[in-house]
Amino acid sequence: MASATAHPDHRLISSEDVEGTEVYGIGDDKVGEIDHLIIDKLSGRVIYAVMSFGGFLGLGHSHYPVPWAALKYDTSLSGFRTGITEQQLRDAPEFSDDSWTDRNWETVTHRHYGVTPYWDASMHR
């Protein structure tokens, strides 16, 4: 698990400290960890966390891009919490290297995980 190099009570964290941070599902069960982040170059916002689910609920070790909004940091766990289910991962929109430039894929992915798309202006008021 990653350990923060900055002060743990600060709201900001280095991306290298996020990589490797554990992700917990319902019931405080570890379901995987963050492999890397996808950042919007223009706004600087984190948009996706590519997660590594090593054998989560019978799935082989796989990487899934999930919207950053599907994760919430939980200080009591020193990790991220998500409500993502095994079925959501199994049914996730197919990903390819071209998906990052496909707004349709992004729309379907955000809808699939039940989070507001990052480009929705009403979300950032």
Buried (B, 14 or more C-beta within 10 A) or exposed (E): EBEBEEEEEEEEBEEEEBBBBBBBBEEEEBBBBBBBBEBEEEEEEBBBBBBBBEEBEEBEEBEBBBBBBBBEEBEEBBBBBBEBEBEBBEEBBEBEEEBEEBEEBBEBBBEBBEBEBBBEEEEEE
